[in-house]
Amino acid sequence: MSGGRLSLDKIYEVNFRTVASKMSSWKPVLLAVGVTLVLTSMVSAKTYIPGQRPSKEFGTAAKTFLADYCVDCHGESDPEGNLTLEGLGPVDEINAATWTSVWAQVALKQMPPEDMTQPEVIERLQFSDWIVSELTREMKDKGGFHAHMDPNKGNFLDHDLLFGKLPEGIVLRPTSSPARIWRVTPQEHITRLNELINTEPEYDPEKPGLRTHGDVVPTNHGGELKLYFGTDRIIKWQGGTVAYATSVKSVPAVLSSGRIHGLENYPDFYTVNSAEATQIMGIAGDIIRYMAEGPLSIANAYQITDDPKSIADKMEGDLRGLPTSLIYSTKVVRPLTPVHDLMKQDEVTDQHLRAAVDYLFEALTFRPPSETESDTYLTIVKQSVEKLGKKDGAVLGLSSIFLDRDALFRPELAEVGTPDDDGRVMLQDWELGMAVNHALCYIRPDETLRNAVIEGRMRTRADVKREVERMLADDSIRKPRILRFFRDYFDYDLGGYICKDSKALGATGADSRGTKHYDAMFHATASTDRLIELILQEDKDVLLQLLTTNKVVAGKADDEYFGKARSREEIAASKAAEKKVKAEAARKKAAKLKAWKEANPGKEPTPEKVVRPPFVNHGVTKARLTGPTVYARVSRRSFGRGSMKPERVLATAPEGERLGILTHPSWLVSHSDAMDNHVIRRGRWVQERLLGGAVPDVPITVDAMLPDEPRSTLRERMRVTREEYCWTCHVKMDPLGFPFEMFNHAGLYRETEQRKPVDTSGEIINSGDPALDGKVANAIEMIQKLAESERVEQVFVRHAFRFWMGRNETLNDAPVLQEAHRAYKESGGSMKALLVSLLTSDAFLYRTRAAGA
């Protein structure tokens, strides 16, 4: 014992005792030789099969790995980073955090340091696998270990191993994904529910940006994801914006997902808890009643009229904010379904009940029910009707379908089919059809795909390719999942949720009055959506175009946000100019009044109506964004006059100031904080999403705070990150984030900060591609350099793989990734070609059942 901790020699004493007990009849020298052979064979194994569970004996090799590569720096005496591995015992819940840190450092090649002896590739991979296996086993009943499944940890797998030549001894197995069920996302769920009560317009090729049947339900201008009842029939209301918002019947998204940076939709991330199930049942009742009765289910009969004047006597008094303040037209615009037919009938028959059950089941699960499922739900509805009567009983009984597993989850269990020699089963029929549909759409399969499943034509790779290519070629089939990928990849849709300090926001030059800034950010998200769609429509060099386009989809506020922040001298000059204009206007007004009084002695002039002067923002020189009209997808009217407008212009960004999405306010603000830019977050995005690098989690012992120095620039305040302990990680982020200092935290272009010329210099360091490494003058130069890199293309493909497979890539996926990149490259940068490759790959088509299944 030393210092109250076990010495390294004692770590796996129990393993040695076990071996010794089985060799008790051997001579001591043979025991020593035997143990040495075990260790040597484990550490220098010539063959490595990715995904193969490490043998139990590998723990002895872990000790040797630590002794050979780690303890010199992390021993008991003056350890690096104050982390000692001397006496680190086998993985348990107490030391799990330390082992997790070791795993991250080894996987990312940060341990051992570059100037030390390095382990062989297979040694490093085996050691990492062992740590993950042990953490998974030990933490199974203690909250679990999931770090290795986090999409933000996907880059822990060496990029060169996926796209380069593998070292000798690595044997790949045919890839597949695990059998699993995916919980639907909030966006998917609310779009499904919307299909039941609202009729969206058909696709109009003349106005392709407008919200269309099959598009995701957009957030309202306040950033809320809600389902609205009957807003397309409201023709009049009492009160203003807030009163309207309070009056309209709506329900928020029940299923939740973290509004964080990065990919969100992995099967292992989310489930449905009891509170959510209870809320879904309540919403289900509201929806079924509306399906049956329309606005009559949420309003008085007199509120449904085409002549609001005829009910003026019933609308007297202050009704603002009340449901009774709304007037609905008599036109029926909601879908009329078997649920409506059931409720309209005087008598309840099995025929009408089954028609309602089967319709609702398919509308919610996207597939027809089996005979057993249909019978089960029919029985539930009949029992409810017998106990509660037709109306309430039918509502309660049908509501149960909203909680069916397949209404909330999408199964990929591969329960039908014979496993191949590698234990893989190919998805088929409804599971395969639903996987293809889910990869692109939020509403149920169209008739062509539905018929293909029913007729047994969704069982082969060729079947999948046929349907994917057909769907991608048809613009009327809306594919919101593709746009969701780009939102998750670029993280440009978070700006409206960054709560800004009002004073700090005002100092940027942006309009800080009321909710102006937040409204502008939600508008900006819709505009960026549309720009991405326009680039996808051309489908050439998609990533390059997204990173380097000079085009801007702009709304009313974007002249300001794409403008230039003024210096103090320019602000003073602008204020002086305004003061001069006002003084001249006042002089002319006084002269006019004097002349009038002289011409009309003894008379008093009629008081002029007070006109509020237009707001002048002295903090910004506005851009002049003009161009042809385009449309962006926005929500239904939800806040009266506060609703977003779909009209935009397709303009050209100010030359020399902007280049691609990473310089648009939507992205810049999404990667800022309440008070300032976020160099670390922006740099980390470039490191992870473009270069394929990774950064370990911040140790809990680190106080990650910058000094409070209001008169210093952000670069000056960030000097603390250059301290040796911090710089090991910050060298991967800060030099990539500083070039974006040419913009402030509201996304405006600037040339000064704290009355000093802004320093936009940065550097690409250890990118993995020597041609990329080197200093850059600003964000535009850095983006141009990165956009032309093949490595950046490959990293983009890795993220697309994660999004559509719902998991991190493994070494076994290397052929899939290489083929997907080849398809993208040879097609001239076509996103469609990339998707066809990914969605016809083994990783997408095959599932491996859990042991014992």
Secondary structure, DSSP 4 states (H G I P E B T S, - for coil): -BTTB--GGGTTHHHHHHHHHHTTTS-HHHHHHHHHHHHHHHHT-S-B-TTPPPPTTHHHHHHHHHHHHTTTTSSSSS-GGG---TT--S--TTTHHHHHHHHHHHHTT-SS-TTSPPPPHHHHHHHHHHHHHHHHHHTTTTT---GGGSGGGGGGS-HHHHHSPPPTTB------EE-EEEEPPHHHHHHHHHHHH--PPPP-TTSTTS--TTSPPPP-TTS--EEESSGGGEEEESS-HHHHHHHS-EEE--S-----SS----TTT----HHHHHHHHHHHHHHHHHHHHGGGGTS-GGGB-S-GGGGGGGG-S--TTSGGGEEE-S---S---HHHHHHH-SS--HHHHHHHHHHHHHHHHSSPPPHHHHHHHHHHHHHHHHHH-HHHHHHHHHHGGGGSHHHHEEEE---SS---TTSEEE--HHHHHHHHHHHH-SSPPPHHHHHHHHTT--SSHHHHHHHHHHHHH-TTS--HHHHHHHHHHH--S-GGGS---HHHHHHHTS--STTHHHHHHHHHHHHHHHHHHHHHHHTSSHHHHHHH--EEEE-TTHHHHTSEEPPHHHHHHHHHHHHHHHHHHHHHHHHHHHHHHHHSTT--PPPPPP-PPPP--TTEE-------EEE---PPS-SGGGS---EEEEEEPPTTT--SGGGSHHHHHHTB-SSSB-HHHHHHHIIIIIS----PPPPTT--------TTS-HHHHGGGGGSHHHHHHHTTTHHHHGGGGGB-TTS-B-SEETTEE----EEE-S-S-TTT-EEESSHHHHHHHHHT-HHHHHHHHHHHHHHHHTS---GGGHHHHHHHHHHHHHTTS-HHHHHHHHHTSHHHHEEEPPTT-
